[in-house]
Amino acid sequence: MQKHFELNYLPLNISLIALEQAELPPFLGSTLRGAIGQALLQTDKEASTFLYKNREESDTDKKQVIAKPYMIIPPESKWPQTIIGREEKLNFEFLLFGNATQYATSLILALENIQKIGLGAYRYPFCLYEIVNSYTQRIIWRKDIRYKTPRISTTAIPCFELEQVTGVIVKICTPLRIRHGGQMVRNITFEVLIRNITNRIRMLTERYGGWIDQTEVERLQILAAQVRTVREKLRIEKLERYSNRAKRKMDFSGLMGELEYEGNLTPFVPWLYAAQRLNIGRNTTFGMGKIKVYFM
């Protein structure tokens, strides 16, 4: 198989335990990001700067959005809010991309101290229960014990190929935010989808290590124009989050639903497959823009 991109990452499955009943927002990506960010700032300012302050993303569309070297995959949303009972587990995943994996130990230390921060507006107390490297299935931390390992192993973003693919269904699992000219894009053509996927991989590899075949990217964009949209069933999921930096609530809405495309999709399979792990669009650090693809 000829690879057209390569990006290493470290996937960590994390479990927290609620020390009392907690009433949290339905989508926990922003909540977890904020709490971990505060804990990281108190334990390792260098790691905090690299992960969280790596050329801050602008809240406007006038500045270039910079890809951050990490991503949180929160638990499935629960409406109208997430209720977690006392001693109930809260499970999520934290991904470190490229050379951000050097700060894995700092992240673990921050998670050990998450109880001092709390989650949500009311700072509900949670303590760390377990951290597992989901690539090797090796336990890193469990029940107040940090296990010594020779090294924390990373893996490559999966690259997968299939033959004779003539259709694909794209399911948008968490709100997808793609903006153009200051407005949210509401019609996701295949060209728009592929441009966002390749741009995300390019930005991550350029800043944090790895590589991408830019010649292949240019070829794909030409081919993408020949792929047709045969079904588009999308809705706007209304969300908002409170920004500590801006000191106000911010619109967090995005598209949810399904898209179906038809054409010669074989060249796009590795990229679509990788996008399932990387997410697309804006605010991917919160877990936004998660997709699942099904090939025909």
N, C-alpha and C positions, 0 to 999 in steps of 0.2 A: 504494500500500500504506500502510495506517495503522499507524504504529509505536506500540508500547506501552511501549517501554523504549529507552534508549540508554546505552552505556558504551564509551568508547574504551579501547584497549589497544595495547601494543607487544609484538609477538611476536618473540623473538630465538632463532634456531637457533644452538646453540653446539657446537663440537667441541673436545675435549681429546685429547691424545696421551699414552699411557702411556710413561714413560721406563724402566719395567721391568715384568715380568709382575706383574699385580695380581689378588689373590683377594678379591673384594668380596661383600657381601650380594646375595641374589637380586633384591631390590627396592631401587633406588638413590635413590629420592626423598629419604629421610632423610639418606643419606650426602652427596648433593650439597648439600642445604640446609645441613647443618652446615659443610661446607668453605667454601661461598660466604659463609655468615654470618661465619665467622672472618676470611676475607680482607677482607670489607666492613668489619668492625669495625676492622681495622688501617689501612684506607685512607680511610674517611670515616665518622666516628661519627654524624654527622647522618643520613646515608643509612641506616646500620645501624639506628638508632633508629626511623626512619620505617617501614622495611620489616619489621624483625624484632621490634621492641619496641612496636609500635603497640597498646598495651593488651594485654598478654600474654594468650594463650588459657590458660584454666585447665585443669589436668589432671583436674579433677573436673567433674561435671555440675551443680554447684550454682551456678556463675557463668555468665553469658552468654558464649557463644563469639563472639569478634569476628573478622570476616573480615579477613584480611591482604590488602595491595594487590599481591600477586604470587602466582605459582604456577609450580612446576617440573613439567615433563612428562618423566619419566625414560624411558630406553630400556625395551623390553619385558623383563619379569623372566625370569631364567634360573635354573633349579633344578638342584642344590641351592645353587649360588652362581654369581656372575658372574665368569668368568675372562677377563681382558683381557690379551692378549699384548703384549710390548714393541713399541712403535711402532704399536700398534693404536689406532684412534680410538674415543672414547666420545662419542656424540652425544645431545644432549638439547635441550629447549626451555625458555626462561625467559620468562614473561609478566609484564609490568608493567601494572597497571590504573589508569585514571584519572590523577590527578595524581601518582602514583608514577613516571610516565614522566620526570619532571624529574630523577630520579636515575639515568637510563640511563648517563650518562658515568661516574658513580661505580661502577656495577655493572661496566662494562667495565674500569675500572682495577683493581677487585678481582679480576676474572678473569685479568688480566695477571699478577697476583701469586699465582695459585692454586698454583703450584709450591712456594711456601714453606710451604703448609699441608698438602698431600697429601690423599689420600682414604682413608677407612676407618680401622679401629682401628690399622693398621700404617703409616698415613700414606704410602701408596704415591705416588710422585711422578708428577704429570701436569703437562703444560704446555699453555697455550692454543694452539690451531691456527687457529681461525676463528670469527668471529661474523657472522651474516647476518640482516638484517631480513627475516623471511619474508613480510612484507606487500609490500614493494617489491622484494625479492630483491637489494637493494643490499648489497654486502660492506662491513662496518664495520671488521673487523679480520681480517688474514690473514697468517700467517707473519711475525710480529713487526712488521707494518706496520699502523698505524691510519690508515684512509682518511678524509680530511676530507670531510664532506657538508654541504650547506647547512643541513639540520636532519634530525633523526631522525623520520621520518614514522610517525604512528600510524594506526590504523583502528578502525572500530566493530565490536563484537561482532556477528557476522552475525545478521540477522533475515530469516527465510525463510518464505514462505507456500505452501501447497498447498490445492487444493480437494478436497472429497469424500473426506476421510481417515476411514476407519471402523475402522482397526486400526493398532497400532504394536507393534513388537518392540524392546525395550530390552536391549541387551547390556551387561553390567557388565564393563568391561575391567580395572580395578584395584580392589582391595578397597574396598567401600562401607561406611562406618561412619555409621549414623544411630542416635542414642541418644534414648531417652525414659524419664524417670523413673529414670535411672541404668543402664538396661539397653539392650543393643543390639537395635534393631528387626530382626526376622527375616522379617517379612511386609511387603512393600512394596506397599501398595495404591496406586492411581493418585492418590488424595487426598494421601497421604504424599509421593509423588514430586513432584507439582506444588507442594505447600507448600514443599518443600526447594528447588526450582528458583527459585520466586518470592522466597523469603526470601534466597537467596544474591544474586540480582540487586539486591534492595532494599538489603541491607546494603552491598554494594559501591558502589552509586550514592549512597547517603546519606553515606558517609564519604569517597569519593574522586572524586566528580563524576559527572555524568550525571543521568538521571531515570528514573522508573518510573511507570506509570499505576496508581495504587493502586485506583482504581475497577474497572479491568479485572481486577486481581488478585483482588479480592473476588468478582467475577462468575465467574472461572475456578474458584475453590474450590468454589462451588456446583455448577457444571457437572461438576467432577471426580468428585463423589459419584455421578454417573450412569454413569461409565465402569467396565466390569467387567474383572476379572482373569480371563483365560481359560487362562493357563498360567504357572506359576511353577516354574522349575527353578534353585534356588539352593543354594549350599554355602558353608560358612564356610572362608575361606582363613586359616590360622593364620600370623601374622607377629608379630614383636616388634622393637623398636628400642631402642637405648641412648640415654637422655636425659642429656646433660651437665648440664642444669640440676637434674634430680632425682637424678642419680648412680645410676641403676638402669635395668634393662631394663623396658620398658613394653609392654603388649599393644597390638598394631597390627593385630589381625585384623579382617576385614570380609567382606561377602558378595560372591560372584562367581557368574556365571551369566546366565540370561536371564529376562525377563519379557515377557508378551504381554497387551495390553489391547485391548478392543473397545468401540466406542461412537462418539459424535460427537466425533472428535478434531481436527477442522479448527481450532478456536480455539486449540488448544494447540501447533500446529506451530512457530510462532516461538520459543516458550519451550523446547520440547524440542530444537530445533535449536541454540539458544544454549547449552544445558546441555552439549552435546558439547564446547564450547570452555572452559566455566567449571568443569566437574566439580561434584559435589554431595556433601553429607554433611560429615563431619569430616575434618580433616587434608588438605584439598585442596592446601595449600601443598606437600605432599610428592608430589602427583600422585595422591592417593587419590580414589576416586569418579568415575573417568573412565567415560563411557558413550558408546555408539554407538546411534543410533536408525534404524529402518527402517520407513517408512510404507507402509500398504496402503490 
